[in-house]
Amino acid sequence: MRSLVQLLEAHDLTVDSKFKKQLEKAIKHLETKDKVLLLATSNRGAYTAKEFNDKAKSTRIGEVIQERLGAHKCTLVDVSKLKIYSCEGNVSSNQGNHCGTRDCKIKDPAKNPSGHLRCWASYNNPDDELWKITTPLFESQAVVFLGSIRWGQANAIYQKLIERLDWIENRHTTLGERNIVKDIETGFIFLGQNWNGAEVVKTQKKVHEFSGFKPVAELYLNWQYTDDVYDESKDSYKDAINALDNIFESKPLL
């Protein structure tokens, strides 16, 4: 089995010693699980991806983790490539809270083998692909979200996804049913340039706990190039590319 350093180098990634140790600890924890789901939520435009062979750093890290664990026990889903509709906000509609009620259960067994998927946005939009996330989610012992910090918050793709999972929490808090994710561990590995990354990680850990998951401290990581929130210079972004902290050859950091 190749070491973490060898895997990172194979994916054109180098990391600082602190982050490397944190990542190693996270992977060792995930190695104790039989089934792990990685959800990559950062993105690249089609032109950039094609012309410059560019890929988000967090997605690269997901590939490293998957290679280390093995594809037979670790599934990596690129959420940015799925058609995910926005949350309909049924928690606070003028009909009252009817998010995740039994009448919006997806009846297609191919899309809902567990029988747990009950989301109005999926019900009202047959081409919605949330099922490609929830199917492996309910089969996994651990799920780790990966992505980028943008404008001091988790990126928009992650935010859309976590809102679309609101029915999971609503079932056991408002509807009084059992918690269907109480045994699923969670993690959150997000990378940023200069602002608020550590706070975002803390907030999302609380969100996952409130949703009913089992957050594991070793799986919540943040890497940020600089703590100077006003450093928006071109040189800073170029330096971040070349820094020993976390680089991917000469591609933009996020």
C-alpha positions as CSV (number, residue, x, y, z in Angstrom):
1,M,0.0,0.0,0.0
2,R,1.4,3.4,-1.0
3,S,1.9,6.0,1.7
4,L,-0.2,9.2,2.0
5,V,2.7,11.3,0.7
6,Q,3.1,9.0,-2.3
7,L,-0.7,9.2,-3.1
8,L,-0.7,13.0,-2.7
9,E,2.3,13.3,-5.0
10,A,0.6,11.0,-7.6
11,H,-2.3,13.4,-7.6
12,D,0.0,16.5,-7.9
13,L,-0.7,17.6,-4.4
14,T,1.7,18.6,-1.7
15,V,0.6,19.6,1.8
16,D,2.2,21.2,4.8
17,S,3.1,18.9,7.7
18,K,0.2,20.0,10.0
19,F,-2.5,19.4,7.3
20,K,-0.8,16.2,6.2
21,K,-0.9,14.9,9.8
22,Q,-4.6,15.9,10.1
23,L,-5.4,14.2,6.8
24,E,-3.5,11.1,7.8
25,K,-5.5,10.9,11.0
26,A,-8.7,11.3,9.2
27,I,-7.9,8.6,6.7
28,K,-6.8,6.2,9.4
29,H,-10.2,6.6,11.1
30,L,-12.0,6.0,7.8
31,E,-10.0,2.9,7.3
32,T,-11.9,1.3,10.2
33,K,-15.2,1.7,8.2
34,D,-16.6,-0.8,5.7
35,K,-18.4,1.7,3.6
36,V,-17.5,5.4,3.2
37,L,-19.1,8.1,1.0
38,L,-17.2,11.2,-0.1
39,L,-19.2,14.1,-1.5
40,A,-17.1,16.6,-3.5
41,T,-18.9,19.9,-3.7
42,S,-16.4,22.3,-5.4
43,N,-16.4,22.9,-9.1
44,R,-14.6,24.0,-12.2
45,G,-16.0,25.5,-15.4
46,A,-16.1,23.2,-18.5
47,Y,-13.6,25.4,-20.3
48,T,-11.1,25.5,-17.5
49,A,-11.4,21.8,-16.8
50,K,-10.9,20.9,-20.5
51,E,-8.3,23.4,-21.6
52,F,-6.2,23.4,-18.4
53,N,-7.0,20.0,-17.1
54,D,-7.9,21.7,-13.9
55,K,-9.8,20.1,-11.0
56,A,-10.7,21.4,-7.6
57,K,-8.2,20.7,-4.8
58,S,-10.8,19.3,-2.5
59,T,-11.9,16.8,-5.3
60,R,-8.2,15.8,-5.6
61,I,-8.1,15.1,-1.9
62,G,-11.2,13.0,-2.3
63,E,-9.5,11.0,-5.0
64,V,-6.5,10.5,-2.6
65,I,-8.7,9.3,0.2
66,Q,-10.6,6.9,-2.2
67,E,-7.4,5.5,-3.5
68,R,-6.1,4.9,0.0
69,L,-9.3,3.2,1.1
70,G,-10.1,1.4,-2.1
71,A,-13.0,2.0,-4.5
72,H,-14.7,-1.2,-3.2
73,K,-15.3,0.5,0.2
74,C,-15.2,4.2,-0.7
75,T,-17.6,5.9,-3.1
76,L,-16.7,9.4,-4.4
77,V,-19.5,11.5,-5.9
78,D,-18.9,14.8,-7.6
79,V,-22.0,16.7,-6.6
80,S,-21.2,19.6,-9.0
81,K,-22.0,17.3,-11.9
82,L,-25.4,16.2,-10.7
83,K,-28.8,17.9,-11.4
84,I,-29.9,19.0,-7.9
85,Y,-32.9,21.3,-7.6
86,S,-33.1,23.9,-4.9
87,C,-34.9,23.2,-1.7
88,E,-38.6,24.2,-1.9
89,G,-38.6,25.6,1.7
90,N,-41.5,23.4,2.8
91,V,-40.3,23.7,6.4
92,S,-41.7,27.2,6.6
93,S,-44.5,27.4,3.9
94,N,-47.9,28.8,4.6
95,Q,-49.1,25.2,4.9
96,G,-46.9,24.8,7.9
97,N,-44.0,22.4,8.1
98,H,-44.6,19.5,5.8
99,C,-41.0,18.8,4.8
100,G,-40.3,15.0,4.5
101,T,-43.8,13.8,5.1
102,R,-44.8,10.3,4.0
103,D,-46.8,11.6,1.0
104,C,-43.6,12.7,-0.8
105,K,-41.9,9.4,-0.5
106,I,-40.1,8.4,-3.8
107,K,-41.8,5.2,-4.9
108,D,-39.2,4.2,-7.5
109,P,-37.2,1.4,-5.9
110,A,-34.2,2.1,-8.2
111,K,-34.0,5.7,-6.8
112,N,-35.1,4.9,-3.3
113,P,-34.0,1.3,-2.3
114,S,-33.9,2.2,1.4
115,G,-37.4,3.7,1.3
116,H,-36.0,6.7,3.3
117,L,-36.0,9.3,0.5
118,R,-38.9,11.7,1.2
119,C,-38.2,15.1,-0.4
120,W,-40.8,17.2,-2.2
121,A,-38.2,18.6,-4.6
122,S,-37.3,15.1,-5.7
123,Y,-41.0,14.2,-5.8
124,N,-42.0,17.2,-7.9
125,N,-39.0,16.9,-10.3
126,P,-38.5,13.4,-11.8
127,D,-35.1,14.4,-13.2
128,D,-33.7,15.5,-9.8
129,E,-30.6,13.5,-8.9
130,L,-30.5,13.7,-5.1
131,W,-31.1,10.0,-5.1
132,K,-27.6,9.5,-6.5
133,I,-26.4,10.9,-3.1
134,T,-28.9,9.4,-0.7
135,T,-28.7,5.9,-2.1
136,P,-25.0,5.4,-1.1
137,L,-25.5,7.7,1.9
138,F,-27.9,5.2,3.6
139,E,-25.5,2.4,2.8
140,S,-22.5,4.1,4.4
141,Q,-21.0,4.1,7.8
142,A,-19.4,7.5,7.2
143,V,-19.9,10.5,4.9
144,V,-17.4,13.2,4.3
145,F,-18.2,16.5,2.6
146,L,-15.3,18.1,0.7
147,G,-15.2,21.5,-0.9
148,S,-14.1,25.1,-0.9
149,I,-14.6,28.2,1.2
150,R,-15.9,31.1,-0.9
151,W,-16.8,34.5,0.4
152,G,-16.4,33.3,4.0
153,Q,-18.9,30.4,3.7
154,A,-19.1,26.9,2.3
155,N,-19.6,27.1,-1.5
156,A,-23.0,27.3,-3.1
157,I,-23.1,23.7,-4.2
158,Y,-22.6,22.4,-0.7
159,Q,-25.2,24.9,0.7
160,K,-27.8,23.7,-1.9
161,L,-27.1,20.0,-1.0
162,I,-27.3,20.5,2.8
163,E,-30.6,22.3,2.4
164,R,-31.9,19.5,0.3
165,L,-31.1,17.1,3.1
166,D,-33.3,19.0,5.5
167,W,-36.0,16.4,5.5
168,I,-33.6,14.0,7.3
169,E,-33.5,16.2,10.3
170,N,-37.2,17.1,10.0
171,R,-38.3,13.5,10.2
172,H,-37.0,13.0,13.7
173,T,-37.3,16.5,15.2
174,T,-40.7,17.8,13.9
175,L,-42.5,14.7,12.6
176,G,-41.4,12.6,15.7
177,E,-40.1,9.7,13.7
178,R,-36.9,7.8,14.3
179,N,-33.5,9.3,13.4
180,I,-32.5,7.4,10.3
181,V,-28.9,8.7,10.3
182,K,-28.0,8.4,14.0
183,D,-25.3,5.8,13.2
184,I,-23.7,7.5,10.2
185,E,-20.5,9.4,11.0
186,T,-19.8,12.7,9.3
187,G,-16.8,14.8,8.3
188,F,-16.1,18.1,6.5
189,I,-12.8,18.9,4.7
190,F,-12.9,22.4,3.1
191,L,-10.1,24.5,1.7
192,G,-9.9,28.3,1.4
193,Q,-7.7,31.3,0.6
194,N,-7.9,33.9,3.4
195,W,-11.2,34.1,5.4
196,N,-13.3,32.3,7.9
197,G,-12.5,28.7,7.1
198,A,-12.1,27.4,10.6
199,E,-15.5,29.0,11.6
200,V,-17.2,27.4,8.7
201,V,-16.0,24.0,9.8
202,K,-17.2,24.6,13.3
203,T,-20.6,25.7,12.1
204,Q,-21.1,22.8,9.7
205,K,-20.1,20.4,12.4
206,K,-23.0,21.8,14.5
207,V,-25.3,21.6,11.5
208,H,-24.5,17.9,11.0
209,E,-25.0,17.1,14.7
210,F,-28.3,18.9,14.7
211,S,-29.3,17.0,11.6
212,G,-28.9,13.8,13.6
213,F,-25.5,12.5,12.2
214,K,-22.5,11.5,14.3
215,P,-19.8,14.1,13.7
216,V,-16.2,12.8,14.3
217,A,-13.7,15.5,15.3
218,E,-10.9,13.8,13.3
219,L,-12.8,14.2,10.1
220,Y,-13.4,18.0,10.3
221,L,-10.5,19.8,8.6
222,N,-9.7,23.2,7.2
223,W,-6.7,24.5,5.2
224,Q,-6.4,28.2,4.5
225,Y,-3.5,29.9,2.8
226,T,-3.4,33.1,4.8
227,D,-5.2,34.7,7.8
228,D,-5.0,38.2,6.3
229,V,-8.6,38.7,5.2
230,Y,-7.7,41.8,3.2
231,D,-5.0,40.1,1.2
232,E,-6.7,39.8,-2.2
233,S,-3.6,40.5,-4.3
234,K,-2.7,38.5,-7.4
235,D,0.6,37.7,-5.8
236,S,-1.1,36.2,-2.8
237,Y,-3.1,33.8,-5.0
238,K,0.0,33.0,-7.0
239,D,1.9,32.3,-3.8
240,A,-0.9,30.1,-2.6
241,I,-0.5,28.0,-5.7
242,N,3.2,27.5,-5.0
243,A,3.0,27.3,-1.3
244,L,4.1,24.1,0.4
245,D,0.8,24.2,2.4
246,N,-1.4,22.9,-0.4
247,I,-0.7,23.2,-4.1
248,F,-1.7,21.6,-7.4
249,E,1.1,22.5,-9.7
250,S,0.3,25.9,-11.3
251,K,-3.5,25.9,-11.2
252,P,-5.6,28.3,-9.1
253,L,-6.2,27.3,-5.6
254,L,-10.0,27.4,-5.6
